Amino acid sequence: MPSCNEGAIVADTAARVLSLFSESPGDLAIHVVLDGMDPVAVKSLNEINSENIKVTELPENYGKGHCLRVGVRASESKYVAFLDADLDIDPGSILLGLEVLEKCDDGSIGCVYGSKFHPSSTLSYPPLRKVASKVFKITVQTLFGLNIDDSQTGLKLFRNSDLQRVINDTKENRFMFDLEVMILLNRNGVKMSPIPVNLNYRYSSTIGLKSVMVLGAQTAGLFFRQSIKRK
């Protein structure tokens, strides 16, 4: 669980995840990686007083992707979940993702991802962001040949064995990390399947020209680097 300046909210998210496994707490380990110093988050997480929670506080801001890489490299479980710390997404979808992976004992599906485009998803999402998500979905499918409909929703689950095969090949430190992982998994023949999410977008900010340009530049940079790798 990567977190950047979320304060006490990350503890609320961790507590929600803990409640999902109240009947089998030994099956769960939550690794919160704080992207920079966040004393409020540390205090709030410590107050939960749970052996299931591990906190790594980075000395400065490195980016979401770097935080996820730190967590993956430290993981020893059968499955690994990525979950944003801001509570935009109901963590309950984790259980659905685990159910999908558990049913595929042959390993035919190695990744399940939360999708805003799943017909069973429940969304409270600004119209402009819906349009931006659809444009980005088409861009990803066109540039990278990925048969996925949503790479950026902040909930994903993986078979750890598949994830460990690609983690050392990742280079992205920020928001393109999730997409990079999915590209690498796809190249390794790992199949991915969408699951519905309950998303309640809390922020009042809108997408501006600067945000669009940054996202476009990051996507182009990832495409360029992946193109070089294929040669």
HELIX and SHEET records of a PDB file:
HELIX    1   1 ILE A    9  LEU A   20  1                                  12    
HELIX    2   2 PRO A   25  ASP A   27  5                                   3    
HELIX    3   3 PRO A   39  ILE A   48  1                                  10    
HELIX    4   4 LYS A   64  ALA A   74  1                                  11    
HELIX    5   5 SER A   93  LYS A  103  1                                  11    
HELIX    6   6 PRO A  127  PHE A  144  1                                  18    
HELIX    7   7 ASN A  160  VAL A  166  1                                   7    
HELIX    8   8 ILE A  167  ASP A  169  5                                   3    
HELIX    9   9 PHE A  177  ARG A  187  1                                  11    
HELIX   10  10 LEU A  209  ARG A  230  1                                  22    
SHEET    1   A 3 PRO A   2  SER A   3  0                                        
SHEET    2   A 3 ILE A  30  LEU A  34  1                                        
SHEET    3   A 3 ILE A  53  GLU A  57  1                                        
SHEET    1   B 4 TYR A  79  LEU A  83  0                                        
SHEET    2   B 4 LEU A 155  ARG A 159 -1                                        
SHEET    3   B 4 CYS A 111  SER A 115 -1                                        
SHEET    4   B 4 MET A 192  PRO A 196  1                                        
SHEET    1   C 2 THR A 122  SER A 124  0                                        
SHEET    2   C 2 ASN A 198  ASN A 200  1                                        
END                                                                             
